[in-house]
Amino acid sequence: MAGLKQVQRQTGVALWRQIADRIREAISAGAYDETGMVPPETGLALQFGVNRHTVRSALAALAQEGIVRAVQGRGTLIERKERLNFPITRRTRFTAGIGDQAREMRGLLLEEAKEEASAEIARWLGLKPGAQVIRLETLREADKRPVSKATSWFPAERFAGIGEAYRKHESITKAFAELGLADYVRATTEVTAAHAATADLADLELTPGAILLIAKAMNTDLVGVPVQYSISRFAADRVQFIIEN
């Protein structure tokens, strides 16, 4: 159990959530590869200085995420689910990126709105603050398992109808093509990590404390005019980014 960081009390973050984070990190780092099992509840309780009920709550959350599974008479088994490799390239595309790693992929349109661009959105899209943009909230699934949720903004004047086009094709690339943009490239990608916000937990089928990889990205047409700014949230236990030149 060496290497597990201690939990911190009076931080505003529940102890069971902190413990779930520590165990999740240890699993990702291969700390339990030799046995394929999470240490016993009594050992974890001693390690973290908490009672077994708190440890049990942490393990239950990880089980709900599909990371571990309780096996009667054996303990808590680590589920060996390989992460999807998602390449970030000059032409980043979800379907092409996942490729043959999944048998079935879906793109769901959760929400569409026409609104005024905030200062930040306008900066990314090269527009004046207050200019009209179309916002899409989308969810991508691989083999019926939620992989990412994205908020994307598009210049409304150029891409009127992109919501309906996405609903029909379940693809930003195909929606662009229907609206006359045959090709586009990734100009900027910024990647960070954070706990999943409440709004994303249900859609991505995660439990409180789950970690997201967050990619802020700006795509342009082939002459450099911005066409899309997006903030995509990927379940960190299901996807890993591969940065390619």
N, C-alpha and C positions, 0 to 999 in steps of 0.2 A: 504493500500500500504506500510505499515510499513515493514521494513526488506529489501527492495530493495536497493542495493548498488548504489551509485552515479556513473555516467560515468566519465571518465577522458579524458580531451581534450589533444591534442598534444601528443598522445601516439603512433600514427601510426595505430591505430585500429579505423575504422569508428564508429561514434557515434551510428548509427542504429544497427550495429553489436553488440556493447556493450549492447545496450538496449535489443536486442533479447536474448542475453545470460542471462541477469538479469531476464527477464520474464520467460525464459525456466527454470532457476534454481528455481524461485518462484513456478512455476507449479509443478515441481518435488517434491518440499518440501510441497506441499499441501496448499499453501498460499491462493488459491482461491477456495478451495473445497466447501465452504459454498454457494457460488453463482454459481459456475461452469462457471463463466465468467471472462475474463480479464477486469480490470478496464477500464473506458472510455478513449479514446485517449486524451481528454483535461486533465484529471487527471494525466495520465502518462507523458504528456508533461510538466506539472507543476512539477511533482515529479523529473523528470530528468533534468529540465531546458533547454529543447529543444523545437523546434516547432513541430506542429502536423504532418507535412510531414515526419520528421525523425522518429516519432513514427509509422506512417503508414508504412514506409519502413520496420521497424523491424517486425511489425505484418504480413506484406505480406510475409516476409521470413519464419516466423513460420508457416504461412498457407501453404506455398509450401512444408514444411516438414510434413504437416499433423497434426501438434500439435494444431492448432487453426482453427476456421472457422468463417468467418464473416456472421452474420445472419441479414438480413434486418429488421430494426426497433428494434432490440434487443441489438446488439453490437457484441462482439467477444467471441464466445463460445469455451470452451476448449474441444478438442476431447478426449474422454475417450478410449484410446487404451492401453490395458494392455501390459506391457513389457513381453518379453519372459524370462523365467528363464533359465540361462545357467550354469549348474553345472561344477565346476572345481574340478576334482577328480584325483585319481591315474590313472584312465583310462578315460581321457576326450575324448569324441567323439561327433561330432556335431549332427549327426542324432539321436543318442541315447539320447543326452542331451536335445534336443528340444522335442523329443518324440511325445506325442499326443497333444502338444500345437499348432501344425500346421498340416493341412491336406496334404500339398504337400511341398516337399523340393527338391531343385536342387543345384547341384554344377557345376559351369561353369569354364572351364580352359580359362583364358584370355591370358596367355603368358607362354611360356616355353623357357628356355635357358640353355645351358651348359657353365659354366664359371669357372674362377679361384677363389678359396675362399679367401676373404679378411682376415685380421688378426682376426677380430671379429668373422666371420663365422667359420673360422678354429678353434678358441678357443672353441666355442659352440659345434662343431661337433667332437672335438678331432682329428683334421687333421693338417697337416702341411700347413702353408700359401702358397697359390698357387695351392693346390690340387684341382682336378676337382670336381665340385659340380653341381647338377642340380637345377635350380631355377624355381619354379612354382608360377604364380600369379593366384589366384583363387577367385571366388566370390560365396558366399552361399546365397540362397534365401529361405524364408519360406512363403508359400502362395503367391508366385510371388512378394514378397517384399524383396529387398536387406537387409540382416542382417549383413553380415561381408565380409570383403575383406582381404585376407591373402597373404603374401609373405613367401614361405617356401623353405628351402634348404635341399638337401639330398646328401649323398656321392654318387658320380656318378658311381664309380666302383661297388658298391653293388646294386644300384637301377636304373640301365640303363632301360629305358622304362617306368619309373613311370609316365611320362606325358601322354603317350597314355593310360596307365592303368587307370589313373584318368579320362581322357576324356570318357572312356568307362563306368566306374562305378560311376562317380561323387562322389567319396568317397576316402579319403586317406586310411582309414582302409581296404577297399576292394582292393585298388591298392597295398598296402603292401602285402595283402594275395596272390594276383596273383603273386607277385614277391618273394614269399617264406617266408614272415614274418607274422606268424600267430597271434602274439600278441605283444603288446608294451605298455609301461607305461609312464606316465608323471613324469619327474624327477624334472623339475623346471618351475615355472610360475611367471613372474613379471608383475604386472598390473599398468598402469599409465593412465592418461587422458590428452587429448590435443584437440585443434581445428583440424578439418579435413583439411588435405592438399588438395591443388587444384586437385591433381591427383585422389583423392578418392571421391571428391564431386559428379561427374557425375555417377560413378559406383554405389555408395550407394544412389543416388538420394537425396542428401542433399543440403542445401544452405550454403553459406559462413557464418562461425561462428558456425556451428554445432559442437557438442562435440562428440569425439570418446573415447571409452574405448579401450586401447591398451594392448594386452597381448603378451609378449615375452615368448615363451615356448620352452622347449627342451624335446623331447621324446627319450627313449632308448629302446633297446630290453630287454629281461628278464635277461640278464647277465650284463646289464649296459652299453652297447656300444651305443653311440648316433646314432640315425637314422634320426632325423629331428629337425631342428631349424626353428621356424616360428615367424613372427610378424603379428598378426591378429588385424584388426581394426574393432570394433563393433560400430554401431550407438547407442549412449548412451540412446536415447529416445525409443529404440526398444528392448534393451536387458539389463538385470541386471545379474551380476555374483553371483552365490551361491557357496561359498567355502565349500567343504565337506571333512571331514577326511577320 
